[in-house]
């Protein structure tokens, strides 16, 4: 900001072009940067302008882009006025144009911005740049490095900027797409020698971006340590033998070296087929459950586990290759207690849009529990969806496992676990690397078709969740929204039963909570 102010004070020209060192203009062909220059010179010389034009943004290497940021606009060309200045807000600087400036947007692509080609240590510090600037704490964190040093320990379980940077770059690069020459045209002449002999390139494995050539050895070394983590995949199931067999077979194909599948079977009739499978597969344990109910089944599986990480999945899922490793990679910090994996719903009616900013969040005023575990970026979340979740076993046991008071449909049993873990001081994160498709089979399991019973357990379990975790002063809002749902069901069914059952469930949930406190 100070450098820019000094430049403004010393300019002698009518037009000012700000240009970063990682920006390269086209100088040949039709779309040369000279077109923007000629356009600027054709404007009324007695007026003031700020011209916004797009840069083609390259990420990772010279051959890829971020799909959500193929271009970006900035006001890099403007006319001089003595009233121009940079406004400072803490560590932030922004150029302020007087109201008489006319803003013009140009859509032709005549230049490139070469982003994220720095070394990993520099780029991971850049990740915290905006947070550091907003903090405005010049005493505790005088430099960006001093602030980033604290956070890489929390986020990546290392004090090394190089190691943290390699992990950060893998997260950042995994969803990049190839540069489209047909759409954006050829590279500038200045870049072409580096296209022929690049300093580094993104590395693909099994059809996916695994890292970059300059960091892949460090990533392999880190991953080798992670792959020593023991894992149990726990599958509670009830009266779904055929689909459970299919799920188990697909999980057995996972290449992770140290894992076991625990099938906790609560079915009316035991599965002889899965039991025989377990006799011939060292990675499979079949357990005939003595309990009924999803939280009980998860707890029985948890008692059988000795692994460091326990992954819970539904019995009707299709995991993608690398599913287990995706969960393990996400445990980058000692403070991470659980991981939410990416869930692709097979049934169109189950695909509900959730604003990305709300993914995995809890609204404590309304009782809104947002899912939307389909993002391509790793984020921190408040709760996890039970179809694809994992925890550090020791933490899950220490916080009490799954509360078996969440009965019937088992609504909100995983939310309760997550909120207890967070209250214990641990964080939950979402990762897009542990991917499965949820089939949503309509029979068996905890499925109940009677809307009266569904509303009863919805009311019961939500009432229990509210009393355990929500502030009491939000009750009027929370209660009104629950009643609105029951009234909506009255209109759908033309019966008072959904309301009566829902209210009774809420009352019984209150009694369950009181009894559990005794």
RODO-2510 file (C-alpha; in nm, 4 decimals, decimal comma):
residues 518
     n   res          X          Y          Z
     1     x     0,0000     0,0000     0,0000
     2     x     0,2769     0,2468     0,0879
     3     x     0,4614     0,1629    -0,2343
     4     x     0,1436     0,2259    -0,4355
     5     x     0,0869     0,5595    -0,2609
     6     x     0,4435     0,6635    -0,3362
     7     x     0,3952     0,5682    -0,6999
     8     x     0,0757     0,7737    -0,7220
     9     x     0,2532     1,0779    -0,5790
    10     x     0,5342     1,0486    -0,8314
    11     x     0,3407     0,9681    -1,1475
    12     x     0,3786     1,2046    -1,4428
    13     x     0,1385     1,0307    -1,6830
    14     x    -0,2322     1,0633    -1,7517
    15     x    -0,2864     0,6827    -1,7549
    16     x    -0,1613     0,4467    -1,4818
    17     x    -0,1243     0,0715    -1,5329
    18     x    -0,0601    -0,1411    -1,2261
    19     x     0,1055    -0,4684    -1,3184
    20     x     0,2227    -0,7494    -1,0897
    21     x     0,5315    -0,9550    -1,1579
    22     x     0,3265    -1,2710    -1,2173
    23     x     0,1143    -1,1171    -1,4947
    24     x     0,2000    -1,1673    -1,8613
    25     x     0,0322    -0,9966    -2,1561
    26     x    -0,0227    -1,1267    -2,5054
    27     x     0,1953    -0,9388    -2,7541
    28     x     0,1060    -1,1297    -3,0718
    29     x    -0,2122    -1,2394    -3,2456
    30     x    -0,5559    -1,0820    -3,2352
    31     x    -0,6040    -1,0469    -2,8585
    32     x    -0,2924    -0,8501    -2,7714
    33     x    -0,2830    -0,6201    -2,4735
    34     x    -0,2436    -0,3358    -2,7205
    35     x    -0,6202    -0,3576    -2,7805
    36     x    -0,6845    -0,2387    -2,4249
    37     x    -0,4264     0,0372    -2,4666
    38     x    -0,5867     0,1526    -2,7919
    39     x    -0,9301     0,1464    -2,6305
    40     x    -0,8092     0,3588    -2,3378
    41     x    -0,6501     0,6133    -2,5700
    42     x    -0,9747     0,6410    -2,7681
    43     x    -1,1694     0,7620    -2,4624
    44     x    -1,2492     1,1250    -2,3842
    45     x    -0,9209     1,2692    -2,2447
    46     x    -1,1145     1,5123    -2,0275
    47     x    -1,2888     1,2392    -1,8267
    48     x    -1,1628     1,0029    -1,5557
    49     x    -1,1803     0,6240    -1,5886
    50     x    -1,1134     0,3011    -1,3999
    51     x    -1,0960     0,0142    -1,6486
    52     x    -1,1493    -0,3419    -1,5285
    53     x    -1,0212    -0,6174    -1,7553
    54     x    -0,9856    -0,9962    -1,7047
    55     x    -0,6727    -1,2013    -1,6569
    56     x    -0,6714    -1,5705    -1,7507
    57     x    -0,5692    -1,7307    -1,4220
    58     x    -0,3333    -2,0313    -1,4249
    59     x    -0,3077    -2,2406    -1,1087
    60     x    -0,0752    -2,5151    -0,9895
    61     x     0,1405    -2,5105    -1,2992
    62     x     0,1192    -2,3530    -1,6443
    63     x    -0,1296    -2,6127    -1,7678
    64     x    -0,4201    -2,5956    -1,5199
    65     x    -0,6870    -2,3641    -1,3801
    66     x    -0,9287    -2,3548    -1,0890
    67     x    -1,2751    -2,4335    -1,2328
    68     x    -1,4412    -2,1628    -1,0206
    69     x    -1,1828    -1,8953    -1,1004
    70     x    -1,0872    -1,9241    -1,4653
    71     x    -1,0710    -1,5429    -1,4875
    72     x    -1,0500    -1,2550    -1,2469
    73     x    -1,1051    -0,8826    -1,2951
    74     x    -0,9101    -0,6009    -1,1309
    75     x    -0,8989    -0,2249    -1,1889
    76     x    -0,5399    -0,2197    -1,3091
    77     x    -0,5785     0,0657    -1,5594
    78     x    -0,6978     0,4102    -1,4543
    79     x    -0,6428     0,7776    -1,5134
    80     x    -0,4534     0,9891    -1,2640
    81     x    -0,6206     1,2349    -1,0310
    82     x    -0,4620     1,4111    -0,7320
    83     x    -0,7687     1,3013    -0,5330
    84     x    -0,6827     0,9314    -0,5705
    85     x    -0,5652     0,7681    -0,2508
    86     x    -0,5339     0,4322    -0,0756
    87     x    -0,7653     0,3868     0,2197
    88     x    -0,6058     0,1949     0,5066
    89     x    -0,8084    -0,0275     0,7398
    90     x    -0,5570    -0,1952     0,9650
    91     x    -0,3354    -0,3906     0,7284
    92     x    -0,5779    -0,3567     0,4362
    93     x    -0,5312    -0,1103     0,1517
    94     x    -0,7736    -0,0259    -0,1264
    95     x    -0,7627     0,2446    -0,3897
    96     x    -1,0495     0,4923    -0,3584
    97     x    -1,1787     0,6512    -0,6771
    98     x    -1,3711     0,9796    -0,6586
    99     x    -1,7357     0,9602    -0,7635
   100     x    -1,6673     1,1323    -1,0953
   101     x    -1,4682     0,8302    -1,2203
   102     x    -1,6441     0,6188    -1,4802
   103     x    -1,5993     0,2461    -1,4434
   104     x    -1,5644     0,0393    -1,7612
   105     x    -1,5527    -0,3409    -1,7842
   106     x    -1,3754    -0,5159    -2,0708
   107     x    -1,4337    -0,8861    -2,1349
   108     x    -1,1594    -0,9649    -2,3868
   109     x    -0,8797    -1,1828    -2,2449
   110     x    -0,5459    -1,0318    -2,3350
   111     x    -0,3326    -1,1294    -2,0334
   112     x    -0,2502    -1,4110    -1,7917
   113     x    -0,2062    -1,4241    -1,4154
   114     x     0,0374    -1,6987    -1,3109
   115     x    -0,0904    -1,7847    -0,9616
   116     x     0,0302    -2,0370    -0,6996
   117     x     0,3688    -2,1082    -0,8565
   118     x     0,5634    -2,0044    -0,5470
   119     x     0,7278    -2,2505    -0,3117
   120     x     0,4965    -2,4405    -0,0701
   121     x     0,6189    -2,2537     0,2393
   122     x     0,5260    -1,9168     0,0884
   123     x     0,1890    -2,0341    -0,0388
   124     x     0,0739    -2,1839     0,2911
   125     x     0,1557    -1,8544     0,4622
   126     x    -0,0491    -1,6795     0,1954
   127     x    -0,3439    -1,8975     0,3033
   128     x    -0,3573    -1,7036     0,6329
   129     x    -0,2875    -1,3644     0,4795
   130     x    -0,6418    -1,2302     0,4938
   131     x    -0,7031    -1,3584     0,8490
   132     x    -0,3780    -1,1971     0,9620
   133     x    -0,4639    -0,8653     0,8021
   134     x    -0,8120    -0,8589     0,9584
   135     x    -0,6668    -0,9341     1,3004
   136     x    -0,4747    -0,6040     1,3160
   137     x    -0,2667    -0,7340     1,6076
   138     x     0,0693    -0,5741     1,5389
   139     x     0,2151    -0,6721     1,8763
   140     x     0,1433    -1,0460     1,8980
   141     x     0,1762    -1,1143     1,5251
   142     x     0,4013    -0,8503     1,3693
   143     x     0,4567    -1,0601     1,0566
   144     x     0,2491    -1,3008     0,8483
   145     x     0,4997    -1,5786     0,9267
   146     x     0,4493    -1,5339     1,3014
   147     x     0,0726    -1,5796     1,2600
   148     x     0,0980    -1,8709     1,0162
   149     x     0,3456    -2,0527     1,2439
   150     x     0,0768    -2,0889     1,5117
   151     x    -0,1890    -2,2100     1,2705
   152     x     0,0048    -2,4704     1,0744
   153     x     0,0516    -2,6633     1,3989
   154     x    -0,3267    -2,6628     1,4512
   155     x    -0,4195    -2,7334     1,0894
   156     x    -0,1410    -2,9631     0,9682
   157     x     0,0169    -3,1079     1,2848
   158     x     0,3646    -2,9830     1,1916
   159     x     0,5959    -2,6913     1,2632
   160     x     0,7487    -2,7119     0,9160
   161     x     0,6234    -2,4584     0,6624
   162     x     0,7453    -2,6911     0,3884
   163     x     0,5409    -2,9899     0,5104
   164     x     0,2342    -2,7770     0,5839
   165     x     0,2702    -2,6174     0,2419
   166     x     0,2790    -2,9501     0,0604
   167     x    -0,0401    -3,0613     0,2357
   168     x    -0,2078    -2,7290     0,1631
   169     x    -0,1112    -2,7445    -0,2043
   170     x    -0,2540    -3,0938    -0,2399
   171     x    -0,5845    -2,9628    -0,1041
   172     x    -0,5708    -2,6647    -0,3389
   173     x    -0,4678    -2,8537    -0,6525
   174     x    -0,6901    -3,1623    -0,6344
   175     x    -0,9795    -3,0131    -0,8368
   176     x    -0,7894    -2,8120    -1,0945
   177     x    -0,8835    -2,8616    -1,4594
   178     x    -0,6619    -2,8500    -1,7711
   179     x    -0,6203    -2,5159    -1,9449
   180     x    -0,8582    -2,4992    -2,2418
   181     x    -0,6741    -2,3583    -2,5437
   182     x    -0,9846    -2,3787    -2,7595
   183     x    -1,1692    -2,1507    -2,5185
   184     x    -0,8917    -1,9095    -2,4199
   185     x    -0,6459    -1,9322    -2,7064
   186     x    -0,2703    -1,9781    -2,7211
   187     x    -0,0217    -1,8778    -2,4530
   188     x     0,1746    -1,5487    -2,4709
   189     x     0,5132    -1,5738    -2,6381
   190     x     0,6920    -1,5048    -2,3106
   191     x     0,5438    -1,8207    -2,1528
   192     x     0,6080    -2,0616    -2,4401
   193     x     0,9710    -2,1510    -2,3505
   194     x     0,8455    -2,2558    -2,0050
   195     x     0,5646    -2,4570    -2,1627
   196     x     0,8220    -2,6617    -2,3501
   197     x     1,0483    -2,7013    -2,0438
   198     x     0,8330    -2,6443    -1,7339
   199     x     0,9910    -2,6045    -1,3928
   200     x     0,7320    -2,8462    -1,2527
   201     x     0,4003    -3,0067    -1,3420
   202     x     0,1021    -3,1481    -1,1602
   203     x     0,1276    -3,5237    -1,1051
   204     x    -0,1677    -3,7527    -1,1814
   205     x    -0,2272    -4,0907    -1,0173
   206     x    -0,5265    -4,3132    -1,0886
   207     x    -0,6721    -4,0331    -1,3000
   208     x    -0,6563    -3,7735    -1,0210
   209     x    -0,4172    -3,4943    -0,9295
   210     x    -0,1952    -3,6306    -0,6531
   211     x     0,0360    -3,3309    -0,6100
   212     x     0,3035    -3,1401    -0,7969
   213     x     0,6398    -3,2688    -0,9136
   214     x     0,8338    -3,0495    -0,6696
   215     x     0,6397    -3,1729    -0,3640
   216     x     0,5337    -3,5276    -0,4513
   217     x     0,8241    -3,6911    -0,2647
   218     x     0,7371    -3,5027     0,0536
   219     x     0,3693    -3,5997     0,0154
   220     x     0,4629    -3,9651    -0,0327
   221     x     0,6735    -3,9537     0,2832
   222     x     0,3919    -3,7977     0,4848
   223     x     0,1372    -4,0430     0,3425
   224     x     0,3589    -4,3397     0,4277
   225     x     0,3459    -4,2391     0,7935
   226     x    -0,0311    -4,1926     0,7771
   227     x    -0,0848    -4,5328     0,6160
   228     x     0,0328    -4,6985     0,9389
   229     x    -0,2863    -4,5801     1,1103
   230     x    -0,5182    -4,8710     1,1914
   231     x    -0,8808    -4,8391     1,0760
   232     x    -1,2080    -5,0196     1,1411
   233     x    -1,5040    -4,9580     0,9092
   234     x    -1,8221    -5,0273     1,1079
   235     x    -2,1466    -5,1144     0,9267
   236     x    -2,4627    -5,1547     1,1375
   237     x    -2,7310    -5,3301     0,9325
   238     x    -3,0828    -5,4648     0,9744
   239     x    -3,2772    -5,6761     0,7249
   240     x    -3,0734    -5,5668     0,4221
   241     x    -2,8586    -5,8681     0,3497
   242     x    -2,8297    -5,8312    -0,0278
   243     x    -2,7245    -5,4666    -0,0340
   244     x    -2,4971    -5,5150     0,2679
   245     x    -2,3114    -5,7918     0,0843
   246     x    -2,2594    -5,5568    -0,2099
   247     x    -2,1324    -5,2796     0,0206
   248     x    -1,8905    -5,5153     0,1980
   249     x    -1,7539    -5,6505    -0,1311
   250     x    -1,6784    -5,3011    -0,2558
   251     x    -1,5106    -5,1986     0,0694
   252     x    -1,2947    -5,5116     0,0640
   253     x    -1,1443    -5,3854    -0,2635
   254     x    -0,9976    -5,0797    -0,0896
   255     x    -0,6176    -5,0685    -0,1154
   256     x    -0,5578    -4,9280     0,2315
   257     x    -0,3068    -5,1606     0,4066
   258     x    -0,4369    -5,1799     0,7647
   259     x    -0,8140    -5,1938     0,7881
   260     x    -1,0972    -5,4191     0,8951
   261     x    -1,4697    -5,4165     0,8238
   262     x    -1,7010    -5,4890     1,1169
   263     x    -2,0561    -5,5820     1,0159
   264     x    -2,2869    -5,5473     1,3148
   265     x    -2,5953    -5,7424     1,2064
   266     x    -2,9234    -5,6603     1,3854
   267     x    -3,1383    -5,8471     1,1311
   268     x    -3,4231    -6,0769     1,2312
   269     x    -3,2355    -6,3631     1,0627
   270     x    -2,8535    -6,3774     1,0707
   271     x    -2,6681    -6,3601     0,7396
   272     x    -2,4987    -6,6895     0,6715
   273     x    -2,3492    -6,5464     0,3529
   274     x    -2,1647    -6,2594     0,5259
   275     x    -2,0607    -6,4934     0,8038
   276     x    -1,9006    -6,7283     0,5483
   277     x    -1,7363    -6,4298     0,3773
   278     x    -1,5766    -6,3326     0,7083
   279     x    -1,4247    -6,6781     0,7448
   280     x    -1,2282    -6,6337     0,4221
   281     x    -1,1424    -6,2608     0,4536
   282     x    -0,9009    -6,1443     0,7220
   283     x    -1,0275    -5,7879     0,6759
   284     x    -1,3902    -5,8794     0,7595
   285     x    -1,5520    -5,9468     1,0976
   286     x    -1,9175    -6,0529     1,1164
   287     x    -2,0900    -5,9834     1,4489
   288     x    -2,4392    -6,1012     1,5348
   289     x    -2,5734    -5,8081     1,7392
   290     x    -2,7727    -5,8577     2,0561
   291     x    -2,9179    -5,5062     2,0403
   292     x    -3,1629    -5,3251     1,8164
   293     x    -3,1436    -4,9657     1,6991
   294     x    -2,8815    -4,7744     1,5040
   295     x    -2,7006    -4,6111     1,8015
   296     x    -2,6859    -4,9518     1,9740
   297     x    -2,5450    -5,1136     1,6609
   298     x    -2,2789    -4,8463     1,6267
   299     x    -2,1836    -4,8909     1,9941
   300     x    -2,1536    -5,2688     1,9612
   301     x    -1,9255    -5,2218     1,6632
   302     x    -1,7258    -4,9637     1,8584
   303     x    -1,6744    -5,2113     2,1438
   304     x    -1,5305    -5,4639     1,8979
   305     x    -1,2863    -5,2108     1,7540
   306     x    -0,9246    -5,1689     1,8596
   307     x    -0,8296    -4,9354     1,5729
   308     x    -0,7084    -4,5771     1,5998
   309     x    -0,9758    -4,4508     1,3583
   310     x    -1,3310    -4,5827     1,3269
   311     x    -1,5290    -4,5095     1,0090
   312     x    -1,9077    -4,5479     1,0155
   313     x    -2,0974    -4,6000     0,6900
   314     x    -2,4496    -4,7056     0,5995
   315     x    -2,5065    -5,0523     0,4590
   316     x    -2,6244    -4,9174     0,1217
   317     x    -2,3224    -4,7263    -0,0102
   318     x    -2,0712    -4,7434    -0,2960
   319     x    -1,7277    -4,6164    -0,1862
   320     x    -1,4845    -4,4669    -0,4354
   321     x    -1,1296    -4,5983    -0,4537
   322     x    -0,9120    -4,4391    -0,1887
   323     x    -1,2122    -4,3918     0,0411
   324     x    -1,0377    -4,5053     0,3606
   325     x    -0,7176    -4,3179     0,2800
   326     x    -0,9253    -4,0046     0,2216
   327     x    -1,0494    -4,0191     0,5807
   328     x    -0,7024    -4,0829     0,7218
   329     x    -0,5430    -3,7978     0,5275
   330     x    -0,7959    -3,5564     0,6729
   331     x    -0,6647    -3,6068     1,0278
   332     x    -0,3965    -3,3405     0,9931
   333     x    -0,4212    -3,2028     1,3455
   334     x    -0,4198    -3,3405     1,6987
   335     x    -0,7307    -3,1336     1,7686
   336     x    -0,9317    -3,3022     1,4902
   337     x    -1,1789    -3,5438     1,6485
   338     x    -1,3912    -3,6452     1,3505
   339     x    -1,4229    -3,6252     0,9740
   340     x    -1,7237    -3,5886     0,7445
   341     x    -1,6797    -3,7459     0,4023
   342     x    -1,8342    -3,6430     0,0719
   343     x    -2,1779    -3,7974     0,0052
   344     x    -2,3266    -3,8307    -0,3423
   345     x    -2,6968    -3,9095    -0,3128
   346     x    -2,8128    -4,1598    -0,5767
   347     x    -3,1801    -4,0628    -0,5404
   348     x    -3,2617    -3,7246    -0,6998
   349     x    -3,5202    -3,6458    -0,4299
   350     x    -3,2465    -3,6750    -0,1649
   351     x    -3,0297    -3,4091    -0,3306
   352     x    -3,1085    -3,0868    -0,1497
   353     x    -2,9214    -2,7681    -0,2258
   354     x    -2,7384    -2,6199     0,0704
   355     x    -2,5563    -2,2898     0,0422
   356     x    -2,1825    -2,3650     0,0644
   357     x    -2,1479    -2,1270     0,3572
   358     x    -2,3958    -2,3374     0,5576
   359     x    -2,2517    -2,6834     0,4866
   360     x    -2,2257    -2,8834     0,8074
   361     x    -2,3484    -2,5949     1,0240
   362     x    -2,5976    -2,5859     1,3124
   363     x    -2,8341    -2,2916     1,3599
   364     x    -2,8934    -2,2845     1,7353
   365     x    -3,1858    -2,0407     1,7015
   366     x    -3,3986    -2,2368     1,4566
   367     x    -3,2680    -2,5890     1,5061
   368     x    -3,1546    -2,5934     1,1436
   369     x    -2,9078    -2,8765     1,0785
   370     x    -2,7490    -2,8206     0,7392
   371     x    -2,5819    -3,0967     0,5427
   372     x    -2,4678    -3,0410     0,1842
   373     x    -2,1541    -3,2567     0,2077
   374     x    -2,0730    -3,2218    -0,1602
   375     x    -1,8177    -2,9392    -0,1586
   376     x    -1,4801    -2,9686    -0,3294
   377     x    -1,2969    -2,7851    -0,0498
   378     x    -1,2083    -2,9010     0,2996
   379     x    -1,3819    -2,6965     0,5713
   380     x    -1,4539    -2,7071     0,9425
   381     x    -1,8076    -2,8223     1,0317
   382     x    -2,0361    -2,8437     1,3357
   383     x    -2,1773    -3,1889     1,2698
   384     x    -2,1400    -3,4906     1,0420
   385     x    -2,3844    -3,7039     0,8415
   386     x    -2,3984    -4,0639     0,9621
   387     x    -2,3725    -4,2251     0,6181
   388     x    -2,0047    -4,1266     0,5897
   389     x    -1,8252    -4,0268     0,9094
   390     x    -1,5161    -4,1180     1,1064
   391     x    -1,3762    -4,0448     1,4499
   392     x    -1,0662    -4,1020     1,6539
   393     x    -1,1813    -4,4060     1,8504
   394     x    -1,0278    -4,2924     2,1777
   395     x    -1,2130    -3,9594     2,1618
   396     x    -1,5421    -4,1228     2,0666
   397     x    -1,5173    -4,3660     2,3593
   398     x    -1,4122    -4,0922     2,6009
   399     x    -1,7152    -3,8796     2,5095
   400     x    -1,9572    -4,1676     2,5626
   401     x    -2,0183    -4,3155     2,2183
   402     x    -2,3695    -4,2988     2,0725
   403     x    -2,6664    -4,2142     2,2948
   404     x    -2,9138    -4,5031     2,2697
   405     x    -3,1972    -4,2755     2,3835
   406     x    -3,2172    -4,1548     2,0212
   407     x    -3,4614    -4,4283     1,9251
   408     x    -3,6857    -4,5309     1,6372
   409     x    -3,5620    -4,3635     1,3195
   410     x    -3,2430    -4,2621     1,5092
   411     x    -3,2851    -3,9020     1,3908
   412     x    -3,0002    -3,6805     1,5171
   413     x    -2,7979    -3,9519     1,6955
   414     x    -2,4843    -3,8570     1,4998
   415     x    -2,5478    -3,4851     1,5564
   416     x    -2,5552    -3,5460     1,9311
   417     x    -2,2186    -3,7263     1,9155
   418     x    -2,0648    -3,4455     1,7118
   419     x    -2,1816    -3,1704     1,9452
   420     x    -2,0469    -3,3610     2,2465
   421     x    -1,7099    -3,4047     2,0779
   422     x    -1,6938    -3,0342     1,9947
   423     x    -1,7852    -2,9451     2,3534
   424     x    -1,4854    -3,1544     2,4596
   425     x    -1,2581    -2,9193     2,2657
   426     x    -1,2085    -3,1151     1,9432
   427     x    -1,2773    -2,9981     1,5884
   428     x    -1,4722    -3,1646     1,3092
   429     x    -1,3761    -3,1261     0,9451
   430     x    -1,5239    -3,2117     0,6071
   431     x    -1,3047    -3,3668     0,3382
   432     x    -1,3959    -3,4158    -0,0285
   433     x    -1,1357    -3,6940    -0,0589
   434     x    -1,3403    -3,9655     0,1198
   435     x    -1,6217    -4,0100    -0,1327
   436     x    -1,9140    -4,2526    -0,1426
   437     x    -2,2489    -4,2781    -0,3155
   438     x    -2,5462    -4,3252    -0,0822
   439     x    -2,8100    -4,5416    -0,2460
   440     x    -3,0869    -4,4678     0,0063
   441     x    -3,2572    -4,8095    -0,0074
   442     x    -3,6230    -4,7634     0,0882
   443     x    -3,6702    -5,0732     0,3064
   444     x    -3,5015    -5,2214     0,6124
   445     x    -3,2674    -5,0357     0,8435
   446     x    -3,4408    -4,7576     1,0382
   447     x    -3,6992    -4,6928     0,7663
   448     x    -4,0542    -4,6211     0,8957
   449     x    -4,3297    -4,5448     0,6447
   450     x    -4,5994    -4,4428     0,8934
   451     x    -4,5841    -4,0605     0,9058
   452     x    -4,7280    -4,0605     1,2567
   453     x    -4,4424    -4,2739     1,3866
   454     x    -4,1912    -4,0744     1,1834
   455     x    -4,3128    -3,7504     1,3428
   456     x    -4,3167    -3,9102     1,6868
   457     x    -3,9470    -4,0022     1,6669
   458     x    -3,8636    -3,6748     1,4989
   459     x    -4,0247    -3,4888     1,7884
   460     x    -3,8773    -3,7192     2,0514
   461     x    -3,5223    -3,7119     1,9230
   462     x    -3,5156    -3,3434     1,8341
   463     x    -3,6538    -3,2570     2,1776
   464     x    -3,3760    -3,4667     2,3342
   465     x    -3,1121    -3,3008     2,1139
   466     x    -3,2434    -2,9545     2,2002
   467     x    -3,2385    -3,0164     2,5750
   468     x    -2,8859    -3,1580     2,5603
   469     x    -2,7231    -2,8917     2,3445
   470     x    -2,9360    -2,5874     2,2574
   471     x    -2,9683    -2,2688     2,4671
   472     x    -3,3034    -2,2582     2,6441
   473     x    -3,3846    -1,9032     2,5329
   474     x    -3,4199    -2,0268     2,1731
   475     x    -3,7067    -2,2602     2,2685
   476     x    -3,9956    -2,0420     2,1375
   477     x    -3,8402    -2,0142     1,7920
   478     x    -3,7337    -2,3788     1,7869
   479     x    -4,0760    -2,5002     1,9042
   480     x    -4,2673    -2,2855     1,6544
   481     x    -4,0655    -2,4224     1,3609
   482     x    -4,1229    -2,7826     1,4730
   483     x    -4,4965    -2,7200     1,5029
   484     x    -4,5032    -2,5618     1,1581
   485     x    -4,3594    -2,8867     1,0189
   486     x    -4,6316    -3,0894     1,1921
   487     x    -4,9031    -2,8521     1,0616
   488     x    -4,7653    -2,8904     0,7089
   489     x    -4,7964    -3,2673     0,7457
   490     x    -5,1612    -3,2240     0,8521
   491     x    -5,2313    -3,0534     0,5182
   492     x    -5,0513    -3,3285     0,3274
   493     x    -5,2245    -3,6200     0,5070
   494     x    -5,5597    -3,4497     0,5874
   495     x    -5,5227    -3,5919     0,9380
   496     x    -5,4420    -3,4519     1,2835
   497     x    -5,2252    -3,7551     1,3620
   498     x    -4,8908    -3,6035     1,2467
   499     x    -4,9397    -3,3107     1,4877
   500     x    -5,0588    -3,5237     1,7808
   501     x    -4,7786    -3,7777     1,7301
   502     x    -4,5156    -3,5070     1,6908
   503     x    -4,6193    -3,3215     2,0070
   504     x    -4,6367    -3,6461     2,2024
   505     x    -4,2881    -3,7333     2,0790
   506     x    -4,1579    -3,3965     2,1963
   507     x    -4,3101    -3,4473     2,5397
   508     x    -4,1679    -3,7991     2,5638
   509     x    -3,8298    -3,6650     2,4529
   510     x    -3,8456    -3,4236     2,7473
   511     x    -3,9237    -3,7134     2,9829
   512     x    -3,6398    -3,9198     2,8344
   513     x    -3,4003    -3,6329     2,8979
   514     x    -3,5182    -3,5937     3,2579
   515     x    -3,4873    -3,9681     3,3243
   516     x    -3,1374    -3,9773     3,1726
   517     x    -3,0296    -3,6957     3,4063
   518     x    -3,1379    -3,9076     3,7038
***
